[in-house]
Amino acid sequence: MSDSRNLRWTLAQSRPPCVLLCALIQLTGIGIISGKMSSLNRTQGDYVLLCPDSKIGNETLLIKWYFLSKNLSLLTIWSGESSPHWIIPQKEYKGRLSVPDGESLKITNLTPEDSGSYEAHIISVSGEIYIEKFNLTVFGTVTRKSNTNPWIWWSLLGSLVLLVAVWCFLCKVKSSPCKIKDILTRGNIQAVVYHENERRLEEGLTACPNGFHSDQETHGRHL
C-alpha cells in the first residue's frame, strides 16, 4: 500500500519534467517509434475499443490519446493512477469515453462524426514514444422504433379508402348517362316499330273494304 502511494507521489512530482521531456521529444522527433495502423469499422450507435498492441508495463510512464481528425487531445493515463486525466472539454463526448483496463480507449454510442484517425502515444520512463494509430469508420444509422402516432397511419388509410370510394362513385355516375341513353334509344325504337305496325294495320283495313265492294259489283254484273 505504501509502495503504491510512493509511486503515485513520485509520478506526481515528476510530471512537469516528464511533460517537458515529452514535448521536447515530439518537437525533435528523437525517440519516436511509429507502430502499425489498425482499421476498424463500426455501425452508428455501437461502441469501439481501441487497444494498444505494445507491451505496457513498469517502463511505461503515461499514455496519451489523441483524435487527430479534429486535432483533439482526449485524455492522459498516468501509470499508477486509477483514473485518467481528462482533457477534452467537448460536451458531445460526455459520458461516452472510458478507459476500462487503464490502457484502452472505449467510445460508446458512436456517430459518423467519430470517424477519423486516433493515436495512442505510449511514453516510457526513458523518454521513448511509441505511437499506435487507429482509423475508425462509422457507417450508417441504427434502426430505431418509429415514434409516429398510429392514428396518423389510420387517418391516411381512411383517406385512401375515401378517395377510392369517391373515384368509384364518379365512374358510376359518368357511365349512367350512357345507360339511360341506351334505354331511351331502345324505347324509341320499340315505339317506332309499334307505330309502324299500327300504320300498316290501318292501311290494310282501309284497303280491305274497297276490295270487298269490288268483288260484289263484279258478281252482280255476271248475274
PyMOL CGO cylinders between C-alpha atoms (Angstrom):
from pymol import cmd
from pymol.cgo import CYLINDER

trace = [
    CYLINDER, 0.00, 0.00, 0.00, 2.82, 2.39, 0.93, 0.3, 1, 1, 1, 1, 1, 1,
    CYLINDER, 2.82, 2.39, 0.93, 4.71, 1.46, -2.24, 0.3, 1, 1, 1, 1, 1, 1,
    CYLINDER, 4.71, 1.46, -2.24, 1.70, 2.39, -4.36, 0.3, 1, 1, 1, 1, 1, 1,
    CYLINDER, 1.70, 2.39, -4.36, 1.37, 5.75, -2.62, 0.3, 1, 1, 1, 1, 1, 1,
    CYLINDER, 1.37, 5.75, -2.62, 5.07, 6.44, -3.01, 0.3, 1, 1, 1, 1, 1, 1,
    CYLINDER, 5.07, 6.44, -3.01, 4.84, 5.57, -6.71, 0.3, 1, 1, 1, 1, 1, 1,
    CYLINDER, 4.84, 5.57, -6.71, 1.94, 7.95, -7.24, 0.3, 1, 1, 1, 1, 1, 1,
    CYLINDER, 1.94, 7.95, -7.24, 3.67, 10.69, -5.26, 0.3, 1, 1, 1, 1, 1, 1,
    CYLINDER, 3.67, 10.69, -5.26, 6.87, 10.20, -7.23, 0.3, 1, 1, 1, 1, 1, 1,
    CYLINDER, 6.87, 10.20, -7.23, 5.00, 10.33, -10.53, 0.3, 1, 1, 1, 1, 1, 1,
    CYLINDER, 5.00, 10.33, -10.53, 3.08, 13.39, -9.44, 0.3, 1, 1, 1, 1, 1, 1,
    CYLINDER, 3.08, 13.39, -9.44, 6.33, 15.14, -8.56, 0.3, 1, 1, 1, 1, 1, 1,
    CYLINDER, 6.33, 15.14, -8.56, 7.94, 14.12, -11.83, 0.3, 1, 1, 1, 1, 1, 1,
    CYLINDER, 7.94, 14.12, -11.83, 5.07, 15.26, -14.06, 0.3, 1, 1, 1, 1, 1, 1,
    CYLINDER, 5.07, 15.26, -14.06, 6.41, 18.70, -15.02, 0.3, 1, 1, 1, 1, 1, 1,
    CYLINDER, 6.41, 18.70, -15.02, 9.83, 17.37, -16.10, 0.3, 1, 1, 1, 1, 1, 1,
    CYLINDER, 9.83, 17.37, -16.10, 8.16, 14.46, -17.90, 0.3, 1, 1, 1, 1, 1, 1,
    CYLINDER, 8.16, 14.46, -17.90, 5.80, 16.75, -19.73, 0.3, 1, 1, 1, 1, 1, 1,
    CYLINDER, 5.80, 16.75, -19.73, 8.70, 18.96, -20.81, 0.3, 1, 1, 1, 1, 1, 1,
    CYLINDER, 8.70, 18.96, -20.81, 10.67, 15.91, -21.90, 0.3, 1, 1, 1, 1, 1, 1,
    CYLINDER, 10.67, 15.91, -21.90, 7.74, 14.56, -23.94, 0.3, 1, 1, 1, 1, 1, 1,
    CYLINDER, 7.74, 14.56, -23.94, 7.24, 17.93, -25.59, 0.3, 1, 1, 1, 1, 1, 1,
    CYLINDER, 7.24, 17.93, -25.59, 10.93, 18.12, -26.46, 0.3, 1, 1, 1, 1, 1, 1,
    CYLINDER, 10.93, 18.12, -26.46, 10.91, 14.61, -27.90, 0.3, 1, 1, 1, 1, 1, 1,
    CYLINDER, 10.91, 14.61, -27.90, 7.83, 15.35, -30.02, 0.3, 1, 1, 1, 1, 1, 1,
    CYLINDER, 7.83, 15.35, -30.02, 9.42, 18.53, -31.35, 0.3, 1, 1, 1, 1, 1, 1,
    CYLINDER, 9.42, 18.53, -31.35, 12.74, 16.94, -32.24, 0.3, 1, 1, 1, 1, 1, 1,
    CYLINDER, 12.74, 16.94, -32.24, 11.34, 13.60, -33.36, 0.3, 1, 1, 1, 1, 1, 1,
    CYLINDER, 11.34, 13.60, -33.36, 14.09, 11.75, -31.50, 0.3, 1, 1, 1, 1, 1, 1,
    CYLINDER, 14.09, 11.75, -31.50, 12.98, 8.54, -29.80, 0.3, 1, 1, 1, 1, 1, 1,
    CYLINDER, 12.98, 8.54, -29.80, 9.60, 8.34, -31.61, 0.3, 1, 1, 1, 1, 1, 1,
    CYLINDER, 9.60, 8.34, -31.61, 8.62, 4.91, -32.88, 0.3, 1, 1, 1, 1, 1, 1,
    CYLINDER, 8.62, 4.91, -32.88, 5.58, 4.56, -35.14, 0.3, 1, 1, 1, 1, 1, 1,
    CYLINDER, 5.58, 4.56, -35.14, 3.59, 1.39, -34.85, 0.3, 1, 1, 1, 1, 1, 1,
    CYLINDER, 3.59, 1.39, -34.85, 1.08, -0.20, -37.17, 0.3, 1, 1, 1, 1, 1, 1,
    CYLINDER, 1.08, -0.20, -37.17, -2.20, 1.31, -38.34, 0.3, 1, 1, 1, 1, 1, 1,
    CYLINDER, -2.20, 1.31, -38.34, -5.36, -0.55, -37.32, 0.3, 1, 1, 1, 1, 1, 1,
    CYLINDER, -5.36, -0.55, -37.32, -8.60, -0.03, -39.26, 0.3, 1, 1, 1, 1, 1, 1,
    CYLINDER, -8.60, -0.03, -39.26, -11.93, -0.57, -37.55, 0.3, 1, 1, 1, 1, 1, 1,
    CYLINDER, -11.93, -0.57, -37.55, -15.47, -0.39, -38.92, 0.3, 1, 1, 1, 1, 1, 1,
    CYLINDER, -15.47, -0.39, -38.92, -18.48, 0.13, -36.73, 0.3, 1, 1, 1, 1, 1, 1,
    CYLINDER, -18.48, 0.13, -36.73, -22.17, 0.98, -37.03, 0.3, 1, 1, 1, 1, 1, 1,
    CYLINDER, -22.17, 0.98, -37.03, -23.75, 4.11, -35.63, 0.3, 1, 1, 1, 1, 1, 1,
    CYLINDER, -23.75, 4.11, -35.63, -24.92, 3.54, -32.06, 0.3, 1, 1, 1, 1, 1, 1,
    CYLINDER, -24.92, 3.54, -32.06, -22.35, 0.79, -31.46, 0.3, 1, 1, 1, 1, 1, 1,
    CYLINDER, -22.35, 0.79, -31.46, -19.14, 1.07, -29.41, 0.3, 1, 1, 1, 1, 1, 1,
    CYLINDER, -19.14, 1.07, -29.41, -15.44, 0.62, -30.16, 0.3, 1, 1, 1, 1, 1, 1,
    CYLINDER, -15.44, 0.62, -30.16, -12.47, -0.36, -28.01, 0.3, 1, 1, 1, 1, 1, 1,
    CYLINDER, -12.47, -0.36, -28.01, -9.10, 0.95, -29.21, 0.3, 1, 1, 1, 1, 1, 1,
    CYLINDER, -9.10, 0.95, -29.21, -6.48, -1.38, -27.72, 0.3, 1, 1, 1, 1, 1, 1,
    CYLINDER, -6.48, -1.38, -27.72, -2.73, -0.68, -27.94, 0.3, 1, 1, 1, 1, 1, 1,
    CYLINDER, -2.73, -0.68, -27.94, -0.74, -3.75, -29.02, 0.3, 1, 1, 1, 1, 1, 1,
    CYLINDER, -0.74, -3.75, -29.02, 2.56, -2.70, -27.48, 0.3, 1, 1, 1, 1, 1, 1,
    CYLINDER, 2.56, -2.70, -27.48, 3.69, -4.10, -24.15, 0.3, 1, 1, 1, 1, 1, 1,
    CYLINDER, 3.69, -4.10, -24.15, 2.76, -1.69, -21.40, 0.3, 1, 1, 1, 1, 1, 1,
    CYLINDER, 2.76, -1.69, -21.40, 4.49, -2.37, -18.13, 0.3, 1, 1, 1, 1, 1, 1,
    CYLINDER, 4.49, -2.37, -18.13, 6.65, -0.82, -15.47, 0.3, 1, 1, 1, 1, 1, 1,
    CYLINDER, 6.65, -0.82, -15.47, 8.64, 1.10, -18.07, 0.3, 1, 1, 1, 1, 1, 1,
    CYLINDER, 8.64, 1.10, -18.07, 5.50, 2.94, -19.23, 0.3, 1, 1, 1, 1, 1, 1,
    CYLINDER, 5.50, 2.94, -19.23, 5.21, 6.42, -17.84, 0.3, 1, 1, 1, 1, 1, 1,
    CYLINDER, 5.21, 6.42, -17.84, 1.97, 7.55, -19.42, 0.3, 1, 1, 1, 1, 1, 1,
    CYLINDER, 1.97, 7.55, -19.42, -0.40, 7.03, -22.35, 0.3, 1, 1, 1, 1, 1, 1,
    CYLINDER, -0.40, 7.03, -22.35, -1.95, 9.92, -24.23, 0.3, 1, 1, 1, 1, 1, 1,
    CYLINDER, -1.95, 9.92, -24.23, -4.91, 9.52, -26.57, 0.3, 1, 1, 1, 1, 1, 1,
    CYLINDER, -4.91, 9.52, -26.57, -5.50, 11.90, -29.48, 0.3, 1, 1, 1, 1, 1, 1,
    CYLINDER, -5.50, 11.90, -29.48, -8.25, 12.36, -32.06, 0.3, 1, 1, 1, 1, 1, 1,
    CYLINDER, -8.25, 12.36, -32.06, -6.18, 13.70, -34.94, 0.3, 1, 1, 1, 1, 1, 1,
    CYLINDER, -6.18, 13.70, -34.94, -9.09, 14.32, -37.32, 0.3, 1, 1, 1, 1, 1, 1,
    CYLINDER, -9.09, 14.32, -37.32, -10.35, 17.08, -35.03, 0.3, 1, 1, 1, 1, 1, 1,
    CYLINDER, -10.35, 17.08, -35.03, -6.96, 17.92, -33.52, 0.3, 1, 1, 1, 1, 1, 1,
    CYLINDER, -6.96, 17.92, -33.52, -8.16, 16.99, -30.03, 0.3, 1, 1, 1, 1, 1, 1,
    CYLINDER, -8.16, 16.99, -30.03, -6.24, 15.69, -27.05, 0.3, 1, 1, 1, 1, 1, 1,
    CYLINDER, -6.24, 15.69, -27.05, -8.69, 13.33, -25.37, 0.3, 1, 1, 1, 1, 1, 1,
    CYLINDER, -8.69, 13.33, -25.37, -7.05, 12.11, -22.16, 0.3, 1, 1, 1, 1, 1, 1,
    CYLINDER, -7.05, 12.11, -22.16, -3.82, 11.17, -20.41, 0.3, 1, 1, 1, 1, 1, 1,
    CYLINDER, -3.82, 11.17, -20.41, -3.35, 7.96, -18.42, 0.3, 1, 1, 1, 1, 1, 1,
    CYLINDER, -3.35, 7.96, -18.42, -0.55, 8.15, -15.85, 0.3, 1, 1, 1, 1, 1, 1,
    CYLINDER, -0.55, 8.15, -15.85, 1.00, 4.94, -14.64, 0.3, 1, 1, 1, 1, 1, 1,
    CYLINDER, 1.00, 4.94, -14.64, -0.10, 4.08, -11.13, 0.3, 1, 1, 1, 1, 1, 1,
    CYLINDER, -0.10, 4.08, -11.13, -3.30, 6.13, -11.22, 0.3, 1, 1, 1, 1, 1, 1,
    CYLINDER, -3.30, 6.13, -11.22, -6.71, 4.52, -11.10, 0.3, 1, 1, 1, 1, 1, 1,
    CYLINDER, -6.71, 4.52, -11.10, -8.46, 7.18, -13.18, 0.3, 1, 1, 1, 1, 1, 1,
    CYLINDER, -8.46, 7.18, -13.18, -7.27, 9.02, -16.30, 0.3, 1, 1, 1, 1, 1, 1,
    CYLINDER, -7.27, 9.02, -16.30, -6.76, 12.74, -16.57, 0.3, 1, 1, 1, 1, 1, 1,
    CYLINDER, -6.76, 12.74, -16.57, -9.47, 14.03, -18.88, 0.3, 1, 1, 1, 1, 1, 1,
    CYLINDER, -9.47, 14.03, -18.88, -8.51, 16.87, -21.16, 0.3, 1, 1, 1, 1, 1, 1,
    CYLINDER, -8.51, 16.87, -21.16, -11.28, 17.07, -23.73, 0.3, 1, 1, 1, 1, 1, 1,
    CYLINDER, -11.28, 17.07, -23.73, -13.95, 19.66, -22.86, 0.3, 1, 1, 1, 1, 1, 1,
    CYLINDER, -13.95, 19.66, -22.86, -16.43, 18.91, -25.66, 0.3, 1, 1, 1, 1, 1, 1,
    CYLINDER, -16.43, 18.91, -25.66, -19.94, 18.10, -24.44, 0.3, 1, 1, 1, 1, 1, 1,
    CYLINDER, -19.94, 18.10, -24.44, -20.60, 15.54, -27.19, 0.3, 1, 1, 1, 1, 1, 1,
    CYLINDER, -20.60, 15.54, -27.19, -18.05, 13.20, -25.56, 0.3, 1, 1, 1, 1, 1, 1,
    CYLINDER, -18.05, 13.20, -25.56, -19.51, 13.47, -22.07, 0.3, 1, 1, 1, 1, 1, 1,
    CYLINDER, -19.51, 13.47, -22.07, -20.22, 10.01, -20.68, 0.3, 1, 1, 1, 1, 1, 1,
    CYLINDER, -20.22, 10.01, -20.68, -19.03, 8.31, -23.88, 0.3, 1, 1, 1, 1, 1, 1,
    CYLINDER, -19.03, 8.31, -23.88, -15.30, 7.88, -23.23, 0.3, 1, 1, 1, 1, 1, 1,
    CYLINDER, -15.30, 7.88, -23.23, -13.80, 5.44, -20.75, 0.3, 1, 1, 1, 1, 1, 1,
    CYLINDER, -13.80, 5.44, -20.75, -10.59, 3.50, -20.04, 0.3, 1, 1, 1, 1, 1, 1,
    CYLINDER, -10.59, 3.50, -20.04, -11.81, 0.07, -18.88, 0.3, 1, 1, 1, 1, 1, 1,
    CYLINDER, -11.81, 0.07, -18.88, -8.36, -1.53, -18.43, 0.3, 1, 1, 1, 1, 1, 1,
    CYLINDER, -8.36, -1.53, -18.43, -6.24, 1.55, -17.78, 0.3, 1, 1, 1, 1, 1, 1,
    CYLINDER, -6.24, 1.55, -17.78, -4.83, 1.43, -21.32, 0.3, 1, 1, 1, 1, 1, 1,
    CYLINDER, -4.83, 1.43, -21.32, -7.50, 1.08, -24.00, 0.3, 1, 1, 1, 1, 1, 1,
    CYLINDER, -7.50, 1.08, -24.00, -9.88, 3.82, -25.08, 0.3, 1, 1, 1, 1, 1, 1,
    CYLINDER, -9.88, 3.82, -25.08, -13.57, 2.91, -25.26, 0.3, 1, 1, 1, 1, 1, 1,
    CYLINDER, -13.57, 2.91, -25.26, -16.04, 5.11, -27.15, 0.3, 1, 1, 1, 1, 1, 1,
    CYLINDER, -16.04, 5.11, -27.15, -19.75, 4.34, -26.83, 0.3, 1, 1, 1, 1, 1, 1,
    CYLINDER, -19.75, 4.34, -26.83, -22.81, 5.47, -28.78, 0.3, 1, 1, 1, 1, 1, 1,
    CYLINDER, -22.81, 5.47, -28.78, -20.79, 6.08, -31.93, 0.3, 1, 1, 1, 1, 1, 1,
    CYLINDER, -20.79, 6.08, -31.93, -21.82, 8.67, -34.52, 0.3, 1, 1, 1, 1, 1, 1,
    CYLINDER, -21.82, 8.67, -34.52, -20.47, 9.39, -38.02, 0.3, 1, 1, 1, 1, 1, 1,
    CYLINDER, -20.47, 9.39, -38.02, -18.66, 12.39, -36.51, 0.3, 1, 1, 1, 1, 1, 1,
    CYLINDER, -18.66, 12.39, -36.51, -16.47, 9.93, -34.56, 0.3, 1, 1, 1, 1, 1, 1,
    CYLINDER, -16.47, 9.93, -34.56, -14.97, 8.62, -37.80, 0.3, 1, 1, 1, 1, 1, 1,
    CYLINDER, -14.97, 8.62, -37.80, -11.34, 9.52, -38.28, 0.3, 1, 1, 1, 1, 1, 1,
    CYLINDER, -11.34, 9.52, -38.28, -7.81, 8.88, -37.10, 0.3, 1, 1, 1, 1, 1, 1,
    CYLINDER, -7.81, 8.88, -37.10, -6.91, 8.21, -33.46, 0.3, 1, 1, 1, 1, 1, 1,
    CYLINDER, -6.91, 8.21, -33.46, -3.46, 7.86, -31.93, 0.3, 1, 1, 1, 1, 1, 1,
    CYLINDER, -3.46, 7.86, -31.93, -2.15, 6.40, -28.68, 0.3, 1, 1, 1, 1, 1, 1,
    CYLINDER, -2.15, 6.40, -28.68, 1.20, 7.85, -27.57, 0.3, 1, 1, 1, 1, 1, 1,
    CYLINDER, 1.20, 7.85, -27.57, 2.82, 5.40, -25.17, 0.3, 1, 1, 1, 1, 1, 1,
    CYLINDER, 2.82, 5.40, -25.17, 5.67, 7.16, -23.40, 0.3, 1, 1, 1, 1, 1, 1,
    CYLINDER, 5.67, 7.16, -23.40, 8.26, 5.24, -21.41, 0.3, 1, 1, 1, 1, 1, 1,
    CYLINDER, 8.26, 5.24, -21.41, 10.31, 6.46, -18.47, 0.3, 1, 1, 1, 1, 1, 1,
    CYLINDER, 10.31, 6.46, -18.47, 13.32, 6.64, -20.76, 0.3, 1, 1, 1, 1, 1, 1,
    CYLINDER, 13.32, 6.64, -20.76, 11.53, 9.18, -22.94, 0.3, 1, 1, 1, 1, 1, 1,
    CYLINDER, 11.53, 9.18, -22.94, 10.74, 6.89, -25.86, 0.3, 1, 1, 1, 1, 1, 1,
    CYLINDER, 10.74, 6.89, -25.86, 7.38, 7.48, -27.52, 0.3, 1, 1, 1, 1, 1, 1,
    CYLINDER, 7.38, 7.48, -27.52, 5.65, 4.57, -29.22, 0.3, 1, 1, 1, 1, 1, 1,
    CYLINDER, 5.65, 4.57, -29.22, 2.76, 5.68, -31.43, 0.3, 1, 1, 1, 1, 1, 1,
    CYLINDER, 2.76, 5.68, -31.43, -0.10, 3.40, -32.42, 0.3, 1, 1, 1, 1, 1, 1,
    CYLINDER, -0.10, 3.40, -32.42, -2.65, 4.61, -34.96, 0.3, 1, 1, 1, 1, 1, 1,
    CYLINDER, -2.65, 4.61, -34.96, -6.30, 3.64, -35.36, 0.3, 1, 1, 1, 1, 1, 1,
    CYLINDER, -6.30, 3.64, -35.36, -8.51, 4.52, -38.29, 0.3, 1, 1, 1, 1, 1, 1,
    CYLINDER, -8.51, 4.52, -38.29, -12.18, 4.37, -37.28, 0.3, 1, 1, 1, 1, 1, 1,
    CYLINDER, -12.18, 4.37, -37.28, -15.08, 4.43, -39.75, 0.3, 1, 1, 1, 1, 1, 1,
    CYLINDER, -15.08, 4.43, -39.75, -18.67, 4.64, -38.51, 0.3, 1, 1, 1, 1, 1, 1,
    CYLINDER, -18.67, 4.64, -38.51, -21.24, 3.53, -41.08, 0.3, 1, 1, 1, 1, 1, 1,
    CYLINDER, -21.24, 3.53, -41.08, -24.95, 4.02, -41.45, 0.3, 1, 1, 1, 1, 1, 1,
    CYLINDER, -24.95, 4.02, -41.45, -27.61, 4.67, -38.90, 0.3, 1, 1, 1, 1, 1, 1,
    CYLINDER, -27.61, 4.67, -38.90, -29.26, 2.49, -36.31, 0.3, 1, 1, 1, 1, 1, 1,
    CYLINDER, -29.26, 2.49, -36.31, -32.80, 1.33, -36.88, 0.3, 1, 1, 1, 1, 1, 1,
    CYLINDER, -32.80, 1.33, -36.88, -34.92, 2.98, -34.25, 0.3, 1, 1, 1, 1, 1, 1,
    CYLINDER, -34.92, 2.98, -34.25, -38.52, 2.37, -33.33, 0.3, 1, 1, 1, 1, 1, 1,
    CYLINDER, -38.52, 2.37, -33.33, -40.77, 4.81, -35.08, 0.3, 1, 1, 1, 1, 1, 1,
    CYLINDER, -40.77, 4.81, -35.08, -42.36, 7.39, -32.81, 0.3, 1, 1, 1, 1, 1, 1,
    CYLINDER, -42.36, 7.39, -32.81, -45.09, 8.18, -35.33, 0.3, 1, 1, 1, 1, 1, 1,
    CYLINDER, -45.09, 8.18, -35.33, -48.57, 8.25, -33.84, 0.3, 1, 1, 1, 1, 1, 1,
    CYLINDER, -48.57, 8.25, -33.84, -50.54, 5.19, -35.09, 0.3, 1, 1, 1, 1, 1, 1,
    CYLINDER, -50.54, 5.19, -35.09, -53.62, 7.39, -35.53, 0.3, 1, 1, 1, 1, 1, 1,
    CYLINDER, -53.62, 7.39, -35.53, -51.79, 9.15, -38.35, 0.3, 1, 1, 1, 1, 1, 1,
    CYLINDER, -51.79, 9.15, -38.35, -51.47, 5.86, -40.24, 0.3, 1, 1, 1, 1, 1, 1,
    CYLINDER, -51.47, 5.86, -40.24, -55.16, 5.08, -39.67, 0.3, 1, 1, 1, 1, 1, 1,
    CYLINDER, -55.16, 5.08, -39.67, -56.09, 8.56, -40.89, 0.3, 1, 1, 1, 1, 1, 1,
    CYLINDER, -56.09, 8.56, -40.89, -54.02, 8.08, -44.04, 0.3, 1, 1, 1, 1, 1, 1,
    CYLINDER, -54.02, 8.08, -44.04, -55.62, 4.68, -44.64, 0.3, 1, 1, 1, 1, 1, 1,
    CYLINDER, -55.62, 4.68, -44.64, -59.11, 6.12, -44.14, 0.3, 1, 1, 1, 1, 1, 1,
    CYLINDER, -59.11, 6.12, -44.14, -58.37, 8.96, -46.55, 0.3, 1, 1, 1, 1, 1, 1,
    CYLINDER, -58.37, 8.96, -46.55, -57.17, 6.46, -49.15, 0.3, 1, 1, 1, 1, 1, 1,
    CYLINDER, -57.17, 6.46, -49.15, -60.34, 4.36, -48.80, 0.3, 1, 1, 1, 1, 1, 1,
    CYLINDER, -60.34, 4.36, -48.80, -62.47, 7.50, -49.09, 0.3, 1, 1, 1, 1, 1, 1,
    CYLINDER, -62.47, 7.50, -49.09, -60.67, 8.56, -52.26, 0.3, 1, 1, 1, 1, 1, 1,
    CYLINDER, -60.67, 8.56, -52.26, -61.22, 5.12, -53.80, 0.3, 1, 1, 1, 1, 1, 1,
    CYLINDER, -61.22, 5.12, -53.80, -64.93, 5.25, -52.91, 0.3, 1, 1, 1, 1, 1, 1,
    CYLINDER, -64.93, 5.25, -52.91, -65.32, 8.72, -54.45, 0.3, 1, 1, 1, 1, 1, 1,
    CYLINDER, -65.32, 8.72, -54.45, -63.50, 7.59, -57.57, 0.3, 1, 1, 1, 1, 1, 1,
    CYLINDER, -63.50, 7.59, -57.57, -65.81, 4.57, -57.97, 0.3, 1, 1, 1, 1, 1, 1,
    CYLINDER, -65.81, 4.57, -57.97, -68.87, 6.78, -57.45, 0.3, 1, 1, 1, 1, 1, 1,
    CYLINDER, -68.87, 6.78, -57.45, -67.72, 9.24, -60.09, 0.3, 1, 1, 1, 1, 1, 1,
    CYLINDER, -67.72, 9.24, -60.09, -67.08, 6.43, -62.54, 0.3, 1, 1, 1, 1, 1, 1,
    CYLINDER, -67.08, 6.43, -62.54, -70.57, 5.08, -61.91, 0.3, 1, 1, 1, 1, 1, 1,
    CYLINDER, -70.57, 5.08, -61.91, -72.16, 8.49, -62.39, 0.3, 1, 1, 1, 1, 1, 1,
    CYLINDER, -72.16, 8.49, -62.39, -70.16, 9.02, -65.54, 0.3, 1, 1, 1, 1, 1, 1,
    CYLINDER, -70.16, 9.02, -65.54, -71.36, 5.74, -67.02, 0.3, 1, 1, 1, 1, 1, 1,
    CYLINDER, -71.36, 5.74, -67.02, -75.05, 6.27, -66.00, 0.3, 1, 1, 1, 1, 1, 1,
    CYLINDER, -75.05, 6.27, -66.00, -75.98, 8.72, -68.84, 0.3, 1, 1, 1, 1, 1, 1,
    CYLINDER, -75.98, 8.72, -68.84, -74.80, 6.16, -71.35, 0.3, 1, 1, 1, 1, 1, 1,
    CYLINDER, -74.80, 6.16, -71.35, -77.07, 3.52, -69.86, 0.3, 1, 1, 1, 1, 1, 1,
    CYLINDER, -77.07, 3.52, -69.86, -80.02, 5.93, -69.76, 0.3, 1, 1, 1, 1, 1, 1,
    CYLINDER, -80.02, 5.93, -69.76, -79.36, 6.88, -73.35, 0.3, 1, 1, 1, 1, 1, 1,
    CYLINDER, -79.36, 6.88, -73.35, -79.34, 3.22, -74.38, 0.3, 1, 1, 1, 1, 1, 1,
    CYLINDER, -79.34, 3.22, -74.38, -82.65, 2.63, -72.59, 0.3, 1, 1, 1, 1, 1, 1,
    CYLINDER, -82.65, 2.63, -72.59, -84.26, 5.67, -74.25, 0.3, 1, 1, 1, 1, 1, 1,
    CYLINDER, -84.26, 5.67, -74.25, -82.92, 4.63, -77.63, 0.3, 1, 1, 1, 1, 1, 1,
    CYLINDER, -82.92, 4.63, -77.63, -84.34, 1.14, -77.25, 0.3, 1, 1, 1, 1, 1, 1,
    CYLINDER, -84.34, 1.14, -77.25, -87.69, 2.62, -76.15, 0.3, 1, 1, 1, 1, 1, 1,
    CYLINDER, -87.69, 2.62, -76.15, -87.79, 4.93, -79.16, 0.3, 1, 1, 1, 1, 1, 1,
    CYLINDER, -87.79, 4.93, -79.16, -87.03, 2.06, -81.50, 0.3, 1, 1, 1, 1, 1, 1,
    CYLINDER, -87.03, 2.06, -81.50, -89.82, -0.04, -79.99, 0.3, 1, 1, 1, 1, 1, 1,
    CYLINDER, -89.82, -0.04, -79.99, -92.23, 2.91, -80.23, 0.3, 1, 1, 1, 1, 1, 1,
    CYLINDER, -92.23, 2.91, -80.23, -91.33, 3.48, -83.87, 0.3, 1, 1, 1, 1, 1, 1,
    CYLINDER, -91.33, 3.48, -83.87, -91.84, -0.21, -84.65, 0.3, 1, 1, 1, 1, 1, 1,
    CYLINDER, -91.84, -0.21, -84.65, -95.17, -0.18, -82.83, 0.3, 1, 1, 1, 1, 1, 1,
    CYLINDER, -95.17, -0.18, -82.83, -96.40, 2.88, -84.72, 0.3, 1, 1, 1, 1, 1, 1,
    CYLINDER, -96.40, 2.88, -84.72, -95.19, 1.41, -87.98, 0.3, 1, 1, 1, 1, 1, 1,
    CYLINDER, -95.19, 1.41, -87.98, -97.09, -1.81, -87.37, 0.3, 1, 1, 1, 1, 1, 1,
    CYLINDER, -97.09, -1.81, -87.37, -100.19, 0.15, -86.37, 0.3, 1, 1, 1, 1, 1, 1,
    CYLINDER, -100.19, 0.15, -86.37, -99.94, 2.24, -89.52, 0.3, 1, 1, 1, 1, 1, 1,
    CYLINDER, -99.94, 2.24, -89.52, -99.64, -0.83, -91.69, 0.3, 1, 1, 1, 1, 1, 1,
    CYLINDER, -99.64, -0.83, -91.69, -102.63, -2.39, -89.95, 0.3, 1, 1, 1, 1, 1, 1,
    CYLINDER, -102.63, -2.39, -89.95, -104.72, 0.70, -90.60, 0.3, 1, 1, 1, 1, 1, 1,
    CYLINDER, -104.72, 0.70, -90.60, -103.66, 0.73, -94.23, 0.3, 1, 1, 1, 1, 1, 1,
    CYLINDER, -103.66, 0.73, -94.23, -104.62, -2.93, -94.52, 0.3, 1, 1, 1, 1, 1, 1,
    CYLINDER, -104.62, -2.93, -94.52, -108.07, -2.33, -93.02, 0.3, 1, 1, 1, 1, 1, 1,
    CYLINDER, -108.07, -2.33, -93.02, -108.61, 0.58, -95.32, 0.3, 1, 1, 1, 1, 1, 1,
    CYLINDER, -108.61, 0.58, -95.32, -107.66, -1.47, -98.36, 0.3, 1, 1, 1, 1, 1, 1,
    CYLINDER, -107.66, -1.47, -98.36, -109.86, -4.48, -97.50, 0.3, 1, 1, 1, 1, 1, 1,
    CYLINDER, -109.86, -4.48, -97.50, -113.33, -2.78, -97.78, 0.3, 1, 1, 1, 1, 1, 1,
    CYLINDER, -113.33, -2.78, -97.78, -112.54, -1.47, -101.24, 0.3, 1, 1, 1, 1, 1, 1,
    CYLINDER, -112.54, -1.47, -101.24, -111.62, -4.91, -102.37, 0.3, 1, 1, 1, 1, 1, 1,
    CYLINDER, -111.62, -4.91, -102.37, -114.84, -6.35, -100.86, 0.3, 1, 1, 1, 1, 1, 1,
    CYLINDER, -114.84, -6.35, -100.86, -117.12, -3.89, -102.75, 0.3, 1, 1, 1, 1, 1, 1,
    CYLINDER, -117.12, -3.89, -102.75, -115.32, -4.55, -105.99, 0.3, 1, 1, 1, 1, 1, 1,
    CYLINDER, -115.32, -4.55, -105.99, -115.99, -8.27, -105.68, 0.3, 1, 1, 1, 1, 1, 1,
    CYLINDER, -115.99, -8.27, -105.68, -119.73, -7.63, -105.06, 0.3, 1, 1, 1, 1, 1, 1,
    CYLINDER, -119.73, -7.63, -105.06, -120.03, -5.37, -108.10, 0.3, 1, 1, 1, 1, 1, 1,
    CYLINDER, -120.03, -5.37, -108.10, -118.32, -7.94, -110.31, 0.3, 1, 1, 1, 1, 1, 1,
    CYLINDER, -118.32, -7.94, -110.31, -120.63, -10.67, -109.06, 0.3, 1, 1, 1, 1, 1, 1,
    CYLINDER, -120.63, -10.67, -109.06, -123.71, -8.51, -109.80, 0.3, 1, 1, 1, 1, 1, 1,
    CYLINDER, -123.71, -8.51, -109.80, -122.66, -7.85, -113.32, 0.3, 1, 1, 1, 1, 1, 1,
    CYLINDER, -122.66, -7.85, -113.32, -122.34, -11.51, -114.03, 0.3, 1, 1, 1, 1, 1, 1,
    CYLINDER, -122.34, -11.51, -114.03, -125.89, -12.08, -112.83, 0.3, 1, 1, 1, 1, 1, 1,
]
cmd.load_cgo(trace, "trace")
